């Protein structure tokens, strides 16, 4: 029986889906904050891309160098490096906390949705604290199972500023 026939309005169904997407983004943030990078990697599809542009409004990752532009294979390499006890850039390990807010559904089709959110990440390492904020876009897909990330774009507010060694994913 469809949800509409069961008495739920289309607005109620949309609100439920919005809640599912928001919960997914909060779960992703928690995995990253808890340094559960293998589980974080498991959220991505085999054909996933993860992009952090280096210019405001950058339309194509091939037009100029990006801060991060990883396919699934490079994401796997990034996670392996983060898991290594010999990763100098993470000695001591960063401690992070993330806030995800203003989650909106930009596009939605049968098995895919483009979700936009605002985020703030605080990173603390070697008695220094860094603050990152911006807008994230997630292309989420449902392929006969749970939601997964096919594409993630992170537009940092200060993407064109000098940034010292970004190691921890956003």
LINDA-V640165 format. One record per helix or strand. SS is the DSSP state (helix for helix, strand for strand). FROM is the first residue (numbers start at 1). LEN is the number of residues. If there is no record, write none. Layout:
<<SS,FROM,LEN> <SS,FROM,LEN>>
This chain:
<<helix,10,24> <helix,37,5> <strand,44,9> <strand,68,4> <helix,72,12> <helix,88,3> <strand,95,14> <strand,112,14> <strand,128,15> <strand,147,10>>
